[in-house]
Amino acid sequence: MNPSQAKLNAIPPRSERVTAVCLKKGSAKPLHGGHPWVFADAIARVDGPKPAPGDDVRVIDERGTFMGRGFYSPGSAIAVRLLSRDDEPISNTLIENRIDEALALRAKVLGLGAENPAKNLKGDTTAYRLINSEGDGLPGLIVDVYGDWLAVQSGTSGIERRLEMILDILDERLAPRGIIDRGDARTRAIEKLDLPKSGPLRGTAPTGIEFARVNGLEHAFDLRFGHGQKTGLFLDQRQNRRRFAEFARGQDVLDVFCYAGGFSLHAAQAGAKSLTLIDSSEEALGLAKSNLDRNRIDDADLYHAEWPEGFKMLREADRQFGLVVVDPPKFARSRDNIMQALSGYRDLNAQAVRLLAPGGVLFTCSCSGNVSETDFERAIASGLRATGRRGSVLERRGASDDHPIPPGLDQGRYLKCLVIQVN
């Protein structure tokens, strides 16, 4: 053995210096199928130094086969989120490359922000998702572009520990006027993270309502602390709204849980006969009114009401609609209330169908990740049966293409949209 070889052998292999998370027998099957999560109850033991929240760990199956490297989250139901299937450190360079890949996907493949995602004044869409967590290989990180601002959600300790470096990269690549924390307090609490910050992480925050373009239409957004919902415009519905508009020409349109009126704006642009919007939030209806005014749409009825009250009012007025969209907030926040959520979807859609003219089209949505596509569709079918009406599914849709997910991550298909003609 020569001296150089002796020196090389004296250094423990890199993989031996990184804590290994060892899985129980049979628990690696989802990982073989592409799933990027390791659940806490799948872990048999942890070999090596006790990892801290956000540490880079190796995952191996019961036979010692390497499965990937990821961020460790002790105390979370998802103990490890994989970033790489290669046995290489999760370095700053890897994260920087993932961010650049996300920018390239939007610019070169999806046609979003082709010149500069934060300052694309030529495109018809200046609000879109730039980084979609696991779908862009950065679990726990969500970044949305809103014109000159970026809205950021950090939802794992691995991202949180590296957030300053991530913000540096975003600042350098996009030069936004500000980067705003829009973290979800509930998600962060589950991951044992501090509450979201109340001010901008970089630069300045908007001082009021601003506007960005989505599919050529002006949409209001409000990124001020304590205003709006999550990151603002529910950008995952961008392509569904465009498809919705294709059914709208000459139709009386009902938009239930309208929030800022995104579906209605698209319907009006396509030549809808009339617009009726219902939401229980006065703030949401204020945004919807701002959107309608901004796009010079002055013929719309806005109702501040919970959906049962709103539906009752429309029935008493003998109203019927040729096109109805139902886009409620999350009904099932945990697996414990799935049955209650399914009952809610059944009743809600049964009442919506009763307002739908024969031959009309129902766009019905669910953003509850805990409700499967099959169970959601069966709940809608049950609602149809309750009305004595017959429906035909025209399309099954999901989130827009700027919300990619990795193959094998069933939980990533949280948004479900059924397009149903009802006779």
N, C-alpha and C positions, 0 to 999 in steps of 0.2 A: 504494500500500500504506500503510495507516494505521500509526501507531506500535505499537498493541497487536498488530496482525497481524505486524509485523516481530519483536516480542519473542517471540510464540508460535512463529514459524518458526525462531527462533534456538535453541530448546530441542529437542534430538533427540527423536524419538518414543520412548516408553517401550520399545517392543519392540526398538529398536536398542541399548539399554543392557543388555539381557539376553542372555547367551550362547545361541547357537543350536546345537542338535545336529542336524546335517543327515544324512538317511538315504540309503542306497544306493538305486539304482533298483530298484523293486519291493518294497522292504522295508517300505513303509508299508501294505501290504494288510491285515495283521492289525489295525492301528490303525483303518483304515476300518471293519473288522468289529467294533469295540468292544473289542479287546484293549488293556489298559492298560500293557503292558510294551514297552520298547524294549531288545532284546538288543544286547550290545556289538558283535557281529559284523555288525549291521545298520547301523552308523554309518559314514558316509563321511568326515566331518570334523566338527570343532567350531569354529564361528566366534565370535570374541570372546574376552574374558578367560578364562583357564583356570579352569573352575569347581572349587570345593572340594567335598568330600563333603557332600551334603545341600543344596547350592545349588539354587535355583529356576532351571530352564532352559526354553527354548522348544524344541519339536521341530518340524522342518519336513521335508517330503518332498523328493524330488529336483527337483521343479518349483518349490520355494519355498512350497508351500502349508502354512499353519500347521496343526499336528495337535494341539497341546496343550501344557500346562505341567506340569512334574513335578520330582521330586527326582532329583538326579544322584548316582550311586554309582560312582565310578571304581574299577576293580579287580574289580567284580562282573560276573557273566555277564549280569545285568539292569542295564543302565547307567542307564536312566531308568524311573521309575514315575510314570505320569501321575496327577495329581490333578484337573485341570480341562481341559476342551476349549475354554474361553474364554481369550482372551489377556489375562488379568488376573494380577497378582502372587499368589503363594501366601502369603497374609497370615495373621496370627494370627486375624483375624476369620473367614476361610474355614475354618480348622481348628476354631474354636469352633462355627461353624454346623454343621459335619459331626458334631461330637460331639452337639450338640442334636438333630440329625436322627436319629442313631442311638438316642438315648434315646426320642424320640417314636415311632420305628418299634416298639421293644419294648413301650412302654406302650400306644399307641393302636391299633396294628395286630395285634400278637402277643399282647397281654394279659399281658405280663411286667412286673412292677414297676410296676403302674398308679399306685400312690401315690408310692412312693419306691423305686427299684430296689435300693438297698442295705439298706433296712429294711422290706421288704414282708412284714409278718407275717400278712397275710390271704390271700395267694395260695397256690396249691398248689405253686408253683415259686419258690424263692429262690436258685437257682444256675442261671445261664444266661450266654450270651455277650452282652456289651453292645456291643462294637465288633469287627468282623470284617475288619480290614485293607482290602483293595481293595473288598470288598462294601459297606463303609460309607464309601468314598471317602477312606480314610486308610491307604494302603499301608504295611505294616510295623508297624502298631499293632494289638495284640490286647488286649482288656480283658474279663475275666470277672468276674461278680458271684458271690460266695460268701457269702450272708447279709450280715453286717456288714463284710466285707472285699472288696477288689478285687484281682485278680491281673492284672498287666500284663506284656506282652511287647513290647519295642521291638526291631525287627529290621532297621531301615534307618537310615542316617546322617541322612536327612531327619527322621525321627521323633526320633532320638536328640538332635539339636541343639535340638529344640523340646519335649523331654520335660518340662522343669520347668513350662513354660506349660501343657502338657496336664494335668499332675498338679494344677496350681492349679484348672483348670476342673473336673476330676473331683471334687476335694475340695469345691469350692463347690457343685456340683450335687447330690452324693450324700452328703456328710458321712460317709464310712465310718470305721470304727475304725482301719483301716490300709490302705495300698496296698502290695502286696507285689510285688517283682520276681521273675517266674517266666520270665525270658528263656531261650531255648534257646541253649546255648553253641555248638553246632555252627553254627547259623544265623548267630549273631553273628560267629563266626570267619570265615565265608565273606564277610560284609559288612565285614570288617576293624574290627569293634567290640570293645570290651573285654569281658571275661567278665561275666556277670550279677552284680549285687551280692548279698551274702550276707544282708542285712537288709532291713527295710521301707524303702520310699522315702518314705513319709509315715505318721505315726501309729505304731501298734504292730502287731507280728505275733502271730498265735496262738501260744500256748505249748504246744499239743498238738493232738490231733485235735478238730475241731469238726464240727458237723452242719448241713446245709442240706436243704431240701426240693426234690425233683424229682418232678413228677407226683404230689404228695401223699405221697411216701415219704421217709423220713429217709435221707440219704446222708452218710457220713463223708468229710471232706476234710482234707488235711494240707498246709498252705502253709508249713511250716517249711523253712528252707534245708536241702537235702540229703535231703528226704523227698518221697514221692509222685512222680508222673510228670507232667511238663509243668505244666499248670494244674490238674490234679487229677482231675476226674470224667469226662473225655471227654464233654463236654456235647453234642457233635455227634450222639450216639446217643440223645438224649432222646426224640424222636418214634419212632425205630425200636424202642426198648424198650417204649414204650406199644403199638405195633402187635404186637410179639412177644407181649405178654401176652394179646392177643386169640386167640392160638392155643393158649394154655397150659392152659386149664381141663381138669382130669382127666388131664393128660399127665405122663408121666415126662420130666423136662427135664434135658438135659445142657448145661452152660455151660462152654465151652472157652476158655482165655485169659480167665478170668472177671474178672481184676483185682479190683475192689471189689464185684463181684457185682451190678451194676446190672440186667442182664437177669434174673437169678434173683429179685431182689426183686420185679420187676414180675410175673414168672410166679407167684410165691407169692401175691401180692395177688389175682391173677386165679383162683386155685384150682387150681394145679398139684398133681398127685398126689404127686410127689417131686422133689427137687432134688439134682443132682450137679454140683459145681463143681471145675474143674481149673485150676491155675496153677502156673508154675515159681517164682514169687516168694513167699517166706514173708511179706514185708511186705504184699503184695497180699492174700493170704489172711487176714492179720490184719485188714485193713480190711473184707474181705468178712464175716468173723465179727462184727465190730463192727456192720456194717450189718444183718445178720440179727438179732442180739440187739436192736438198737435198735428194729427193726420187729416184734419179738416173733415171729420165725420160728425155731422150734427144731428143725425136722425137715429137715435138709440134711446131705449128705455133702461134705466138703471134702478134696481131695487135692492134696498138694504134689508135683508131678511135671511133667516135660517132657511134651509131648503124646504122643509115641510110646509112652512108658512108661505114661502114663495110659490110652491107648486099649488097649494090650496087656492091662493089668490088667482093664479092663471086659470085653474079649472073653473072657478066661479065666473071668470070673465069669458069662458068658453073659447080660450085660446088653443090653437094647435100650431105645430111647427113642422117644417119639412126637414130640419136639421137641428139636432140637439147634441151638445157636448157636455159631458159630466166628468169633471176633473177634480175630485175631492182631495183633501189632505190625507195623510197617512192614517188608515183605519186600524192597522195592527202594528203597534210599536214593539211588541214582543210576541213570542210564540204562544204565550199564555192566553192571548185574546184573539186568536185566529178565527175561532168559531163565531165570536161576536162580530168580527169584521166581515166575515162572509155573509152573515145575516144582514148587516148594514148595506153591503153591496147589493144584495138581492132586493131589499126594500127600496133603496134609492133608485135603482134602475127600473124597477117595476113602476114607480111613480113617474119617472122620466118617460117611459114608453107610453104611458097613458096620455101624455101631452104630444105625442108624435103622430103626425098624420099618416094614414095608410100609404105605404111605399116610401116613407121617410127614412132617414139615415141617422143612426145613433153612434156617436163617438163616445165610448166609455172607457175611463182610465182608472188605473190603480198604481200608486207609487209605494205600496206596502211590500217591501222585499220579503217579509215573512209569509206572504200569501203567494202560493205558486200560480203559474199561468193556468194550469189545469183547474185548480180550485176556483180561481177567479172566473174563468169561463163557465164553469158549472153553476156558480152563483148567479151569473147573468142569465143563464138558461132557465134557472128556477124562477127568476123574476119575470121572464117572458111568459112562462107557463101560468104564473099567477094572474096575468092580464088576459090570458086567452089569445094572445097574439103569436104569430109565427115569425121567426127571424132567420136571416141567412148571414153568416159571417163572410164579409167581403175581404177583410184583411186582419192580420194580427201584427201589430207594430210594437216597437220598443223605443228606447232613447235615441236621440239624434247621433249622427256619426262622429261628432266631436266628444262623445262619451264612450270610447271603446272599452271593451273588457277582454281579459285574457280567456282563451278557450278553456273550458272546464270550471269556470267560476260561476256556478248557478246563481249565487247571491247577487252577482253583478247585474242580472236581468230583473232589476227591481221595478222598472217602469213597464207597464203592460197597457196596451191600447187596442181595443177591439172595435172594428168598424162593421156595423151590423145594419142591414136593411130590414125594416120591420113592416110586415103586411097585416 
